[in-house]
Amino acid sequence: MSASFAFGSHAPASHVIVHISDPHLLAGGARLGGRFDVEGTLERTLDAIRATGTVPAAIVVTGDLADLGEPDAYRRLRGAVEPLAADLDCPVAWVAGNHDERPALRQHLLDLEPTEQPVTGVWDLGGLRLIALDTSVPGWHHGDLDTTQLDWLRDVLSEDAPHGTILAMHHPPLPSHIPLFGILELRHQDELADVLRGSDVRAILAGHLHHSSHGLFAGIPVSVASATCYTMNVARPAVEVNGMDAAQSFQLVHVYPDTITHTVVPVVDAPAGEHFTREWAERMASLTPQQRLEAFSRKPSR
């Protein structure tokens, strides 16, 4: 529904961010593990984003952009996502993950020198600051943040932004009930918490887990987006959780003056009712608040 329709006590969101994670693309459009059509599910995800009618301030992709760090995988990812961003007139924030290779990412997504320097960035989205951290560790799958990057973050956060800051990173600073992720967790979380306490960071966006998860870190809400490639079947016992070709999704992040919401949007082709249409919303908008309650909130008498 269009943000122009506001029927409750909250004004429309000041900013909307599309949060995607873990596409894991491969060179030549190959299937991941010979099984998962990761390019196809990414395409369906981008189509779903278009279908929402959202006009985002940014598209944030929180890591594992390529599964093996291949140059062609980054080129294919760029060719898929950047046309959508151009149509929506918004930037793309590419965040490095443990499957990424910094030199190829920097060269083929960012047009930078192919070095091992961390992939970081800062965007001013109409007064909302977006910061990308690089929690990848060259040659390893666990996450970390060294002193140099933490000092850089502290300096960026030394002045508040008008609408606050959203932090994007791959490895979430949260525990996981799935044991394997404990091996691959983010290191030096206490040091990161020291930097964030008292700052204007309002939300942390992350990936890595291949399933949606939420929690608090240093008093800041953390939202983990599920993957577009495959997801973890968390209906199984935690020690037996494996990937499945189902439940792919992305998130819509709505920023309000007093809160931020994270809506999981499933990428599915399923029939839906046609009860709530634009015409219905326009009819509700023509009514007074009390008339809307009578028309939609009152239960029928028995």
N, C-alpha and C positions, 0 to 999 in steps of 0.2 A: 504494500500500500504506500502511496506517495507520502512523503514527509510533510506535505502541505496540509494533511488531515491530522489535526491534533484534538482529540475528543476528551482527553483526561486532564490531569492536573499538571502534567509536564509539557513544556514547550518542545518543539521538534529538536532533534539532536543538532548540535552545532557542526559536528564532523562525523563522517562515516568512513571506516577503513575496512577494506576487504583483506582478510587474513587467510592465506593459503600456506600449506606446509608440505614438505617431503614429496616433491614430484618424482625424484629418482630417475630422471631420464637417462637413456643410453644412446650411444652413437647409432646412426642408421635407423632409429625408431625401433630398436630391438626390444623384445619382451624381457622384463626383469625376471631372472631365474628361468627364462624360457617359458614363463607362465603368465605373468601379469602384463597386460597391455597398458603400460603406464602412460604412453602418449595418448592413447584413446581416452583414458579416464581424465587426463588433464584437459583434453579438448572438451569433454562433457562438462567438466568443472567450469571452464571459461564460458561455455554456452549458458550454464546455470547462473553465472554471475550476471551475464547480459540480461537474462530473463527476469531477474529481480527488479530491474529498472533502477538500481542503485547508482547514484552519481558519487563515487567515493573521493575522498581527499587523497588517498593513496592505496596502492595494492602492495601488501607486505607478504613476502614469501620467506618463511622462517627456516630455510636451510635444507640440506640434502637435495640441492637443486639437480645435481647429476649423481648417478649412482657410483660411477667409477672416475669422475672428474675428467671425462673425455671432452676435448674441444668441440667436437660436433654435437655432443649432447647439450652443451651450453648454447651453441648457435641455434639449435632446434628449439630450446626453451625460450630463447629471446624472440625467435620468429613467431612463436605461439602467443606469448604474453604481451609483447610490446604493441602489437596492433590493437589489442583490447584497451590497453592503457592510453594509447593515442586517441581512440574513439571516445574514451571517458575523460580525456584531458587531465590525467593524473600521473604522478610519478610512480615508478616501481622501486621498492626497496628490496634489493637482493641480499639475503642474509646467508652467511656461510655455515654449513653444517659439517658433521664429521665425515660424510662421504664425499665432500667437495675437495677439490685441489685448488689452493689459492692462486697459483700462477695462471692456470687455465681460466678460472672464474674471473679473475681481474682482467685478463686480456679479452675474453670472448663475450663477457656480459657488460663490463664496465669500460672497455677501451683504455685500460691502464697498462702499465708495464707489468709483465708476468713475473712478479716477485712473490716471496713468501710473507710479505707484510700483511697484517690482519686486514680484513675487509670490514671497515667501519663507515658510518655515514651519519649525517645530521640533516634533517629536512624541516623547514618551517612550513607547516600546513595551515596557513592562515591563522597563526598564533598558537597552534598546537604543535609542539615539538616532537618529532619522531627521531629516535636514536637507534642505530643498528650496532650491536656488538658482535664480535667474532669469537665464539667460544670453541672453535675448532682447534685441534692440536695436530700439526702436520705429522703424519705417520701413525696416528692413533685415533681411536673412536670415542674415548672419553672426552669430556669437555674441561676447559680451564680458562682462566683469565689471569694474565700476568700483571705485574706491578705497573708496567708502562701503560697498558690499556685501562687499568683501574684509575691511574692518575689522570689519564686523558678524560675519562668519564667524569671524574670529580670536577675537573676544570670546566667541562661543558655544562655541568649542572650547577655551577657556582652562581648563575643568574637564572631566576625563574622565567618561564615562558607564560604568556598571557592565559593560555588555556591548559597549562601544565605540559607534562612530558609522558610519552609512551615509549617504553623500551622494548626493542625486538631482539631476540637471541634464539639460538637453536636449542641448546641444552637447557631445559627448565630448571630453575632453582627450587625444585620440589622433590619430595620422596616419591617413589613409585612402589605400588604393591606387587609389581612384577619383578622378581629377583634379578633377572638379567640386566635390567636397566640400572640397578644399583652399581654394577661394575662399570657402567658407561656414564655415570652421573657427572655433573659439573663439580669440579674441584674449587677450592677456595671460596666457598659460598659465604663464609663469615666475613671475609674481606669485602666481598661485593655488598653484603648487607650494611657494613659500616659506611660505604660510600652512599648508599641509597637512603639511609635513615635521615629524615629531616629535609629531603629533597622534594622537588615538585613532581616526581614520578608517580603517576596515577594508575598505571597498569603495565604489566609485563606480558608480551606475546612470545610464545615459544612453540616448538615442535618436538621432533625426536622420538616421541613415544608411539606414534602411529595410532593413538586413540585420544579422544578428548579428555581433558582433566583440568581441574581448577583447584586453586589453593591460595594461601597467603605466604608472602616472603617479605620479611622486614616490614610487615604491616601493609604490604602492597599486593593487590589482587594479581594472580598469575593465571593466564588462560592458555592452555595448550590446545592447538588445533590438531585435529586428526589429519591423516595423510591423504593425498590424492591418488597415490600409487596403490597401496593396499593398507589394510588396517589390522590391528591385533584383535583376535577373537577373545575378548576378555570375559566371555561367558564360560570359558574353560578354567580349570584350576590354575592358579597363578604360575606354578612351575611348568605348566604345559601350554602356556599361551603361545600361539603361532599366528602367522599372517593369513589373512583371508581376502578374497577378491569381492569385498562387500563393504557397505557402510562408509564409503568414501564421502568426504564432506569438506566444506570450508566454513569460515565464520564471518559474520558481519559484526563489526565493532562500532557501536553507536556511542558517541561522546556527548554527554549532557553536562551542564554546569556543575551538578552535584553528584553525578555517578557515571559509570561506564558499563554498558551491557555487552555481552558476547553471545551472539545467537548462532548455534550450530545449524548449518544449512546442508541437508543431505543432498547428494548428487544422485538422484534416482529418477526413473521414468515410471511414475505411478499415477493412476487416475485420481483426481481430486474433485470435490464438489465445486459448484459454481454459485454458492450462496452469497459470498461477499465479493461483490464486483465494484468497479469504479462508480457505477451508477448508484449502487447501494451507499457507498461512502459519500457521494455527492448529496444524496437524499438526507443522510444523517447530518451532514454539514449545514443543511438548510433549516434544521430544527434547532430549537433552544435546548440547553442542557437538560432541562426537565422533560421536554418532549422526547429527547433521545432515550432517557431512562424509561419512560413509559413505553416507547416503541421497541426497545431492545433488552432492557434489564428486567422488567416486570414479568414474573412467571404467570402463565395462564391459570385462571382459577379452576379448581377441581370440582 
